[in-house]
Amino acid sequence: MGVRGLQGFVGSTCPHICTTVNLHELAESHRAKYPGSTPTIVVDAMCCLRYWYTAESWVCGGQWREYYSALRDFLAAFTSAGIKLIFFFDGTVEPGKRDEWVKRRLKNNREISRIFHYIKSKREQPGRNMFFIPSGLAIFTRFALKSLGQETFCSLQEADYEVASYGLQHNCLGILGEDTDYLIYDTCPYLSIGDLCLESLQTILLCREKLCESLGLRVSDLPLLACLLGNDITPEGMFESFRYKCLSSYASVKENAGKKGNIILAVSDYISKVLHLYQGEKKIEEMLPLGPNKALFYKGVTSYLLPGQKSPWLVQKPKSIITDKQMASLNPGSKQEVPMCIDPEFKQEVPVCTNPESMQEVPMCMDPEPNQEASVCMDRESKPEVPMCTDPESKPEVPLYTNPESKQKSPSEIDPKCNLEALTCTYPEVKQEDAMDMEPEIKQATMVSESEILKVARMHHVHSESYLVYNILSSGEIECSNTLEDELDQALPSQAFIYRPVRQRVYSLLLEDWKDGASTGPVVKEWFVYPGNSLKHPDLVRPLQMTVQGGTPSLEVLWLSQEPAAQARRLDTLLACFNLSSSREELQSVESPLRALCCLLIYLFVQVDTLSLEDLHAFIAQALCLQGKSTSQLMHLQLDYINSRAVQLGSLLVRGLTTLVLVNSACGFPWTTSDFMPWNVFDGKLFHQKYLQSEKGYGVETLLEQNGGRGDRATAPTDQAPHMAILGSHGETRVQEADSMSMTTGEDTRCCTGKVLPSPSVNQQMLCLHS
């Protein structure tokens, strides 16, 4: 993440560029300078996840109520200072950064292997030095922030670019994150999340102007320096020999800078003393050994240019910089990325069809030509804020069925077509017709045509209301990061395979056009991390047709229809994705927030034949007991030991909840999103406790904490229990099949703990459990 070696260099060689600042005081100065303006900090949320997750337990699946409480405290600190926060999350992995993404995932696999080795040898959670964020944390953080009233957005391209662009265009107080790329972008000040003291709101401001002063560079030179040192686009090895040549001729080597630090100093010295001398007279490729890497180099420099900015090092027409052949050789199937621009035509106020909770506000249009000024360190002279505007005379073009819990405004809708305008404004010498010649190179390949459906999907994506839907529709390529899974334990399949049939039915729903006369459907590229997957290539996964009573409805019906019957069609489709259409009435009888969890457990118990009754009892008992527990009680739960299988089961369930987010958004939001947020239905330590108790054969009263003699224990809300008996009717079928098989083979049917399955049916067991 960021520029190779720059973070260490700043800390060891240029500590003077780091200034301790108080955000209270910065906010007061901002208000005095811009009366009526609210001090705003734009947050790179992906950089903050480790800072936000402060719960002691992290291997059991996540302490979600503790996490939610920590987020609330974080927001309260900024609210008390009168500072507004805007959050951005990564919404896609750009093709040019896939190799880096893969490298990090494989590194994470090695860390996870060490975690499970530690757990199995010590029967306890490793120390914080081995900390690994719980599965699904980034996904559910979006929804947590939205439920807490925050403006939260998901990027359409690299998130740090959109963060830097938003910060510049909206005259933000700063960018809160932990990525040295924010020292390279010419944008608002960069504030460190890692050094933030929440109580005092003090942190470190890293000043790019002071960095330039130390290196003898201009701010406009920083993108060039970043690419020569290596970043997420230009691999570190690309200019390795060049860097060592600079180092060998560098006369001012510093002993305290170390090898990497002196390389940064030497490359900066070469830029300032050699390249500046010939700037404007020679092309950059005549001064640097670009060779076959010219296209990638220019792409790297361009990636740092925000709307309206241009680099003095780029004097060529982009058409001659990157050709189809060059891009294909660098990354087959990749698209040229250029600075985004704001779609000046997306001004329509769109009415929404929602249930009564809805407070969705329409996307706003930003001024597409904000004034650009160079950023300064502490007290930058900024341009006026970019106005937000809507078209008061716009008429509804199409009603949208939106997430009923959305409350935010969108910063803008980004139109991929606008990249042509960005090119012509970044390089004035490029004529419009030249830019048009490039269109095939930068146009985004879509699985679905640019239609109202795709616009709706994009809106939900930008608003952080959906998960993966827009990626499937627009590019047919999705990814899922690491999950806490033990590669040495073959008893449980990976979550990637367990939930794949559900995703395949979603593909069938979203890519509906292929069914008209086509013998085979399109393939979706899945970059899912699982044990044994080298990630050299994506898994190519085809849609799986599903059966919906009355026929599979179109996306127009699911997303746009306001007819009363449409909501029932949405629910029918959701259940069909899990192959649970026959359970509709029983599931509808289960009260929130357990309905969605019940659906998920039925699917898991039928799908995975190595799940046992003890597992099922533990999942249900924790869900029921959770409803009566406070955050403080959950925080102080103590576990006898850590079981590696329970660790996997906790992560498996949470990945199932993320799958529910995908299905619910693809089907037009038939269920309220809060029903499957983990802080409402799951707690890692509580599940682990119930798993250990169930494995030891503890009775019903213990599992449900109904011991009347212990007043300090929360009591499970048993009025919910009769509804949960639906799980038994599905589990019974599987146990009967297993009993039949054991009679045929003459072997006992055993659960994953090695115990013989009890003779009573699952249905009887569940009725007993909840009586």
C-alpha angles and dihedrals in degrees: 000000000000129000117344112254096355097111093054092043092055092050098046107028107022106031089146091075087066112083126182109233135180113226092207089060094043090052092050091050090049092051091049092050096042108031112204093019121118114227106242132193119195111216127211092214096191089063091052103053095095091047092051097045101078099150113126094227117064109148099066096071101281139302093245101174090050089050093049089050091050091052090050091052091048092054093045091057092057094040090055088055092050092245121143119215127209116193128208127190131190108264100179145010109238115228092242091058098045093099091055090047090052092048091055094046092052090049088052089052090059090050091050091051089055091048093055092044088054094047094049093047099040102024089221139093115272120246124272089266087075094042116152120185114247117260115272094016096132093046096050094041088066091057093042092055092046091051088052090057099258128144103245126179137186118215127243090204136008105341096219089058092053091045092052092044093049092047092052098043095046098044091240123191089236149308116270111208147095108252127110090215085081088066088057100047114084094232141108121319120298116235123192118237090191092061096042117125103201096199095057098022090230120147143149122278113205109209117211092193091059089046090054091048091054092048098041091240139124122239088249089060094060097084088054091050092048093054094046091051094044132255139176092298104036109048117234092242095055095086099020095121091046091053092051091050089054090049094049091055095040110112100189103063112168119215095210094051097070125214097297092045093052090049089057090049092047095049090047090050091052091050094049099042105031110021095041089054093062099030110135093015100067132035115248092245089058090057100039131050094244097146112156089350094070095105094049092046093053090046090054094051092045091051090071096052112103123206110300095012127114135186124237087216094062109073100147131089110262088230090068092041101061123024131184091252094050094048092047091053092049098044120354112227094011124135128225110252121210133173113297123237131198118261105245092195099057097093102118119126104223121204116225134217108217142141118267095278092064119117097160113158124203127259113268127223120232128210102269093211108053118173112257124214132171112264120246132206111250110347108028123186101237135190122245115283115273108253121239113221142179130194104250092195099050116122126214110274096180133354114241126213103217140182104284093224100055114121106159141100120235118238090220144315112252117217116203089214088066090073088082089059090048090055094051093047093046093048109031091185090064110093122218092249090054090053091049089056087062096053096101089055098054103028112114114243110231132195089209125041120255097274141136088276092057091046090053091048091050092050092052089047095051090046091053090239099123137041124225095333096111092043091055093047098042104038109001090232129111138165141203122198130221124315126197096260127148109233090199094055109082096175094088121049117227117271087240090069098035093059097033095096088056091051091047090056089049089053089053090052097046098040093046098148093075092070093069102097096322118132094202130028130230119276124242117213109231119195095188120160114228135146111288096017110125091191091222087132134010121255109255106223125186126210119265116218116233135200119241120179107253092016132291108299121229122251088250089062094043097045107025109028119106094186114127091237092056094080091058090050089053092054092045089054094048092052091046089057087061091040089241102121091128091060096059099112095043093049092048089056091059113093125232135300093023099055096083093043089051090053091050095048092050090052093048095046092051095040100047114053094189093065112106137209089254089058091051093048091051093051093049096042093052092048093051095043092046091066091066100042131096125222089250093055091050091047092055097046111127124207124210091219142329120264115204094213092053088051089058093045092053092053091044092057093047090051086052090056090053088051088054089055089055094047095043093051093044090053096050099265102290090168129049109257092228089066091076102032106123096231087065100045111017142046120177099214093042091052090047090052092050091046092054091046093047092047089054091052098250116175132251096265092055094047092050094037093235096145101135092198094068109067094178093068122089116240122229115242096250093183085080093053103086090059091058092063087089087081090064096057090060096040092050092064092054094048091049089052090049092048089052091051092049091052090052096048097035091233131123117254107235135187124230091271090060095251121133111253111253117253098235113089121258088249091059091045092053094047088051092048093053100037 
